[in-house]
Amino acid sequence: MLPKIREDAGLILKKYRKERGLSQTALAIKMNLHSPQHLWNIENEKNPLTIDRIELASKALGVSPNVFLYKKVKQNI
């Protein structure tokens, strides 16, 4: 079964960032992003939140990666 990233994952990321009082710059640094603009693009759903970025975000925010995912779905083969 493969995880499916929620369509609103960027908004969820923004919510947790704000709850923790982190600026976009601070979280971008914690996530090893190239710039705060990249984080802005993710939070505003201009760029997707990828599985790799979910791992970084969950560690930086102290949340489970599952908050960004739907329940697991079956893989069609």
C-alpha positions, 0 to 999 in steps of 0.5 A: 500500500502506498501513502497518498499526500493530502491535497491540502498538505501545504495548508496543513504545513502552514497551520503547524508552522504558525502554531509553533511560532516559526517564520517561513525563513526559520522553517525553510532553514530547518527543512533545508529548502533553498529559500523561504520562497520555496516554502511559501510556494508549498504552503500556498500550493504552488508547488507540491509537498513531496514525500521527502519534504514531508519527512523533513517537515514532520521532523522540523515541526515535531509532528507525525508524517501522517498528518500530511497523508490520507489513509494508505491506499491499495496499489493497483498492479 
